[in-house]
Amino acid sequence: MKPIPIGVDNFKRIIEDKYYYVDKSKAIEDLINSKANVILYTRPRRFGKSLLLSTLDYFFNIEKKEENKSLFDGLYISKSDCMEYFGKYPVIRLDFKDLKGNSFESVLESLKSLMSITYSKFRYLQDSIEEENKIKFTNILLEQGSTEDYKKSLLKLTNYLESYYKEKVIVLIDEYDTPINEGYIKGFYDEIMDLIQPILSSSLKGNESLKMGILTGVLRVGGQSLFSSFNNLKVYDVMSNNYSEYFGFTLEETKEILKYYNLELTKEVKDYYDGYVFGNVHVCNPWSILNYCSDKILEPYWLSTGSNKLIKKLLSEVSIKEPIEKLLQGDSIDFKYDKSITYESFTDVDNLNNLLNLLLVTGYVTFDRKEESTFSEKTYFKIPNKEVKEDFIRIVDNISYKQRIVTIENYEDFIQSFLSDDKKYIENYLNQKLLSVSYYDNYESFYHGYSLGLFSILLTSNNFIVKSNRETGLRRSDVLIEKVDRTVGVVVEFKLSESESDMETLAREAKEQIKEREYYKELVLDGVKDIKEIVIVFNGKKAIVR
């Protein structure tokens, strides 16, 4: 049985090590026939973007073309007339995924390292370039170039390669938007744009050495800053029909791979990993399907694969309670699809449509249907599946919009109820608040996040420390609340009951669980003398506190 390529996005390794491979090589034919000059593919994380670029690299690359040709034996592209383009062009492939950091300077250092590694692959070019360029080539190799040198480094490399091979160059850039996303979130957006914009524009626009440029990312960065002046750019996003079957597994591909590993595409599997619509194609999450084939356990795999910092930031700034509740209740919502959504537009925190479009391109919602009438057309979107829904719930658990739902009147009494172990007051307070909140689903994580948000508002401003899911004792406690002066500590355990009649039984079991697993141990080690134990059991909009 073939090994499962979880996390393997190198095309050559997949073929040579005989991993299970879903043939997406027809994308090469479509790309060649399109005659496009610069293409941007945007898709959510873990949908095969990196593997596609790796496949293109091994197909077009003039280096080692004889040993790479056998990689495509038996694939769709091997029978295509487009094989005449195999091994014809020099290729530069850059991966921007590691261009991260807490400051512009740290991202710049990462770029220097990336370009040094890239230039070292073409070290043989040094003997064929002019003397004045040799110095700059060496400076890039040694990570000693000026910032201006790095802005032109990709352009220069295409020039050197065209001169050497007498063929124009293909440039592949993976996750091009990672450093831009990093700059936006961490406050150096303008600086990072001033760095990335010249790199891309000089090498991809008006570059006589360029045969084709192909970029991948999650979000199109447009507006007045990056691609606005590109008249040669074609963007294929989640709503585009072209190339839609090359990202993710179609239902037929999913059935085949599951069958190979003695599994079936059951309703439960579809509920978890199916539901995406890219253009006119219905697809499943490839990362999750591969992990399910490996583990044979239905659980959310996609939620642990990437950062959601931008979504969390914007959800905390935009009033979006009503549409989020509708989505998490399984309903569809309508909004205007905007293919030109940009980072600049996110500064308008009152524009709900911007955030909803971000949820679309990042994979948290997907196309559902269109409804047309005589005077209007509406496009509806929904959460694609259970896996995404669980990730969505985790994201909204602790963001500030949920905290805005919770008012802070009587907070002194609420705090006093913890100090005096007044569980009845806590229970009444929680039940009062739950009446004003539409709970999304019967997920323990929702109630955990709701209560944690409540505690965070009411306690952190009063010299308390609130810790969630801490490793303490023998397992993880739900919440630890500790007064800064170590006089009082509280262990809080949450439980979700499927029926109201079982709430008391579940509360007793949770009390025993606290003792058996020693959730209070961190508080003891901190020297806390007065330790309270509180169990909160939820059922629907009711809570009991024991």
Helices and strands as residue ranges (DSSP letters): H 11-16, H 26-34, E 38-42, H 49-60, H 65-68, G 69-72, G 76-79, G 81-85, E 91-95, G 96-98, H 104-121, G 123-128, H 131-141, H 147-151, H 153-165, E 169-174, H 178-186, H 189-204, E 210-217, E 233-236, G 244-246, E 249-250, H 251-260, H 267-273, E 276-278, E 281-284, H 286-295, G 302-304, H 309-315, H 321-328, E 333-334, G 344-347, H 352-361, E 366-372, E 377-382, H 386-397, H 400-405, H 411-419, H 423-434, H 444-459, G 460-462, E 464-468, E 471-472, E 475-476, E 479-483, E 488-496, G 500-502, H 503-516, H 521-525, E 530-539, E 542-545
